[in-house]
Amino acid sequence: MMIFSIIMDIFLLAALLGRTVHTSTDHGRVRLLDSLDWRLTNSNGSVTDVIAKVPGGVFADLLANGVLSQDPLYRYNDVAYRWVSADQWTYSTTFNVESNSQTGFSKFHLVFDGIDTYGKIYLNKKLIGSSDNMFVKYIYPIEKYIKIGQNVLNVTLNSSIKMANKYFNQSDYPIPPLCVPSDYHGECHVNYLRKMQSSFGWDWGPAFPSAGIWKSVKLIELHETLLEDIKTRTTIANSSHWLLKTDVYMKCFQKVLDGNVRVSLSADNNIVFGKERHCCNEICINDEIHVVVELLVAKTSVKTWWPNGYGDQPLYDLTAEFYSKTESQSKTVSIGFRTAELVQEAIDKNNSEKGLSFYLKINGVPIFAKGTNYIPSNVFPEKMNTKLTIEKLLTSAKYTHMNTIRVWGGGVYESDEFYHACDKLGIMVWQDMMFACAMYPSDDRFLDVVSTEVRQQIRRLQHHPSIVLWAGNNENEAALRGNWYGTQRNYTTFASDYVKLYADTIRVLVSHEDGTRSYVLSSPSNGLQSERENYVADNPYSALYGDVHYYNYEVNSWSSTFYPWTRFASEYGYQSLPSYQTLTKALNANDLYGFPSPALVHRQHLAGGYAFMMLQIEMNVPVPAKPTISDYIYLSQVVQARAIRIQTEWYRKHRNTLLEDGRGMTMGALYWQLNDVWQAPTWSSIDYDGRWKMLHYSALDFFASVIVVPELTANNLTIYFVSDVLNDLEVVLQIEIYCWSSIQPLSTITTYSLSIVKNSAQLVLNENYVSWLQTKTNKCGRLLDEIKQNCFLHTKLYYTNGTELSPSNYLFPNSFNKIAGYQDPTILISNIKQKNINEIDVELQSTGIGLFVWLNVTRTDGYFNENGFIMLNKTKTVTFTSSQNIESNFFTVEISHLKMNLTN
């Protein structure tokens, strides 16, 4: 039922995403210029007059017109097609304008919602403006340039590679890093540009410094003003009412404005709350008029918005209207009623050295943030806003019980559709500003550009209830203090630049534009403690404050011994390979023959990445004598899934644990990363083609609302209950003891009438493992090493009525290289049966315990309800659900499982 709901929610979201924001003008006109006949030409004339699409980008246009003969993501084309990024490109089109006597409009504006990046815009051969920021909307007044009849519009885009080098050469001092690592096969100095930082190459993606008009183009015809933005603030006014404060921003073209602004809210039961304000001789300041309207909304008329797993996500239409004698405009946004806090309070009021808390509180309830990090859904900006991709990724996050996504700072501010989907799904958004892994300029030009960017983006996004936190950058505080790029040689200068940008500029803007959410300067950071240390902490990775990023590929990822006791784990992860079918779309047969082939090495952007991957595999699972690429794909996904499960459960079970030195009280686990931009080894749980890796299926278990976490440390067995449920539970715990040689348990221990405290983690068993086990069975051995080789535990929670409450969990005391008595089972697909038009049941039979049983299908438009599982029964049925009709006669599935005695 769960997977069927995923597919149904995708269809539901498709209907909903289009209504995030809309604007209408009764006495004005907005004309989309996207569908016009656009043409593309390069600077030297080798590419002329090819058909272009807007929104779009040069790579997509050149591929569609046959100028590029292969998919840019195929094999080595990220380097072979770099000439595209080094060239200058011009987009051209024509449009007609009627005379003023016919329309009555006196004001004309061209609006570019997104230009990538350095452009000059010409109308009828006259320069009307320029662009230098991919993240900014540009509005150009064109009354002086527009003609009655046909008008010619040209947008010339300079190479971002050349612009980056230009700014670098003009800089008073070099701002590091001077280039991306050589493994990225990328370009240099992207930190001088306000462009998607990862477009110059990253450790999980290729360098495609694109150019294009990546968002819509509009011609706006009107009289005196343009209603642009709506911001909202919902606070609790009293025991019976919410206070809804609405900020309405209008672009004005005269010194004073005379008209009316009305704000109305469509609440439950067809109740409408409204208030009107007369704007009499309002003064236009900096081409803008700001009007504030407050509404008291009865709590009985609206429902509260909650994160996924804690309640529903009701949204309500809020409409702002402006009308005067000559103008009538309206804009509607969807809002939710909730309160959101980032709590940073003393862990111990009597001992400040134990640090501060760091957690989200929604509607007064502490929330453990469960989720992941989101990178751009495509390396090409014009392809990022594909609704189906957004829907698949975010619904896949929801149904693995996630409630939080961090929009990472090296990508883009996501589309309106993205945030509206998060609103609908109850996924809280930690929103980075778009700065990552670098130092940045702080000259007046750069700060002015950034100020416009931040102001625009906050006003565009602020009304979304899903956004709960703003952050200034990704890893730049840690990079500065840790001397990642040699900043220590000129530390004072770079520290001053850092404070100017993230504190004196962005922090001030966030505070002014949005007083409803907290702002942290960086991630990782010590939060308030970093601010006390002039915004750059001595140790930004302190376990006593803020959030932590943790990566360590040289220790055993299946051992919690190495994991940090942190307040909030906002990044952690391990690499795996994508599916074989996904790789075949980017590589040829020779590339997939040996591992790692030169083509696969080209796609591994983490220095030593394959060596780390092999180290993790060999520490924990057996490797075939003659492994194939399919073996490495499978084993890398097994190791990744198990590692992230163990680490995530470590964070979840210590949400209430406070060590004597102040460590613990973890309240967030966001693994790196959800998605991919190409077919390569990365940290993702969903590959580029949308296939769930084993990690994503594992998240169904480790992010469940209630889990059991068994762990063996040395000779000590602990079991924790973890619950995100907001009421206490009475449960039954079942522990089964297995030896590796039999599918039948040696012993079953059932404990009745246990209590789980709401919204907490609690230790329920803490025993000497050898002593405890020997009281339950004498068939595992007498010594710890012997017991660890021979036996494992299976745990399950039930309601008192016998209904399953939590997913299965396992305590595997040893790596699978060190178990005894295991016999590789024969696991067969006994039947493939049509369940309904879009569901297939796959029935399995096994002769023994099946480890990490993996079912692989060629389809990408569906999911199993369970995969990568431990098979403890002789028979098992799993269900595949698709968004399309399936016929069992044409449904093929391959089966894999972990084998101990492989010979080829």
JOUR-V158467 format. One record per backbone hydrogen bond with DSSP energy under -1.0 kcal/mol. NH is the residue of the N-H (numbers start at 1). CO is the residue of the C=O. Records with the same first field share a line. If there is no record, write none. Layout:
# JOUR-V158467
NH: CO, CO
This chain:
# JOUR-V158467
5: 1
6: 2
7: 3
8: 4
9: 5
10: 6
11: 7
12: 8
13: 9
14: 10
15: 11
16: 12
17: 13
19: 16
20: 17
22: 332
24: 330
26: 328
27: 328
29: 221
31: 219
33: 217
36: 33
38: 36
39: 92
40: 50
41: 90
42: 47
43: 88
50: 40
52: 38
56: 213
58: 211
61: 57
62: 58
63: 59
64: 60
65: 61
66: 63
67: 62
68: 62
74: 71
75: 586
77: 74
79: 76
80: 76
81: 77
82: 79
84: 81
86: 82
89: 157
90: 41
91: 155
92: 39
93: 153
95: 151
97: 149
102: 99
103: 99
104: 100
106: 222
107: 222
109: 220
110: 140
111: 218
112: 138
113: 216
116: 212
119: 131
120: 156
121: 129
122: 154
123: 126
124: 152
126: 123
128: 121
129: 121
131: 119
134: 194
136: 133
138: 112
140: 110
142: 108
145: 142
146: 142
149: 97
151: 95
153: 93
154: 122
155: 91
156: 120
157: 89
158: 118
163: 159
164: 160
165: 161
166: 162
167: 163
168: 164
169: 165
170: 166
184: 181
185: 182
187: 200
192: 189
193: 190
195: 193
198: 410
199: 196
200: 197
201: 198
202: 205
208: 199
210: 208
212: 116
215: 114
218: 111
219: 31
220: 109
221: 29
222: 107
226: 251
228: 249
229: 249
231: 247
233: 245
235: 243
237: 241
238: 241
242: 297
243: 235
244: 295
245: 233
246: 293
247: 231
248: 291
249: 229
250: 289
251: 226
252: 287
253: 224
257: 282
259: 279
260: 323
261: 277
262: 321
263: 275
264: 319
265: 273
266: 317
267: 271
268: 301
271: 268
273: 265
275: 263
277: 261
279: 259
280: 278
282: 257
284: 255
285: 288
288: 285
289: 250
291: 248
293: 246
295: 244
297: 242
299: 240
301: 298
305: 337
306: 312
308: 426
310: 307
316: 335
318: 333
319: 264
320: 331
321: 262
322: 329
323: 260
324: 327
329: 322
330: 24
331: 320
332: 22
333: 318
335: 316
341: 361
343: 359
347: 355
351: 348
354: 351
355: 352
356: 544
357: 345
359: 343
361: 341
362: 365
363: 339
365: 362
367: 360
369: 667
371: 669
372: 404
373: 671
374: 406
383: 380
384: 381
390: 386
391: 387
392: 388
393: 389
394: 390
395: 391
396: 392
397: 393
398: 394
399: 395
400: 397
401: 398
402: 397
403: 370
404: 370
405: 428
406: 372
407: 430
408: 374
411: 408
419: 415
420: 416
421: 417
422: 418
423: 419
424: 420
425: 421
426: 422
427: 422
428: 403
429: 466
430: 405
431: 469
432: 407
433: 471
435: 433
437: 474
439: 176
447: 443
448: 444
449: 445
450: 446
451: 447
452: 448
453: 449
454: 450
455: 451
456: 452
457: 453
458: 454
459: 455
460: 456
461: 457
462: 458
464: 461
468: 429
469: 429
470: 518
471: 431
472: 520
474: 435
475: 523
479: 475
480: 476
481: 477
482: 478
484: 479
486: 483
489: 486
490: 487
491: 488
494: 490
495: 491
496: 492
497: 493
498: 494
499: 495
500: 496
501: 497
502: 498
503: 499
504: 499
506: 501
509: 505
510: 506
511: 507
512: 508
513: 509
514: 510
520: 470
529: 526
531: 527
532: 528
533: 529
534: 531
535: 530
536: 533
542: 539
547: 525
548: 568
550: 571
559: 556
562: 559
563: 560
566: 564
569: 668
570: 548
571: 548
576: 682
583: 579
584: 580
586: 583
587: 583
593: 590
601: 597
602: 598
603: 599
604: 601
609: 606
612: 608
613: 609
614: 610
615: 611
616: 612
617: 613
618: 614
619: 615
620: 617
621: 617
632: 628
633: 629
634: 630
635: 631
636: 632
637: 633
638: 634
639: 635
640: 636
641: 637
642: 638
643: 639
644: 640
645: 641
646: 642
647: 643
648: 644
649: 645
650: 646
651: 647
652: 648
653: 649
655: 652
659: 663
662: 659
665: 657
666: 654
667: 567
669: 369
670: 569
671: 371
672: 572
674: 373
680: 678
682: 576
686: 674
687: 691
690: 687
693: 685
697: 693
698: 694
699: 695
701: 698
702: 698
703: 699
704: 701
707: 722
709: 720
711: 718
713: 716
716: 713
717: 767
718: 711
719: 765
720: 709
721: 762
722: 707
723: 760
724: 705
729: 756
731: 754
732: 798
733: 751
734: 796
735: 749
736: 794
737: 747
738: 792
740: 790
742: 739
746: 737
747: 737
749: 735
751: 733
754: 731
756: 729
759: 725
760: 723
762: 721
764: 719
765: 719
767: 717
769: 715
772: 768
773: 769
774: 770
775: 771
776: 773
777: 773
787: 783
788: 784
789: 785
790: 786
791: 787
792: 738
793: 811
794: 736
795: 809
796: 734
798: 732
799: 803
802: 799
805: 797
806: 797
809: 795
811: 793
816: 620
818: 815
820: 789
828: 845
830: 843
831: 843
833: 841
835: 839
836: 839
839: 836
840: 880
841: 833
842: 878
843: 831
844: 876
845: 828
846: 874
847: 826
850: 871
853: 869
854: 896
856: 894
863: 881
865: 879
868: 853
869: 853
871: 850
876: 844
878: 842
880: 840
881: 863
882: 838
883: 861
886: 837
890: 887
891: 888
894: 856
896: 854
898: 851
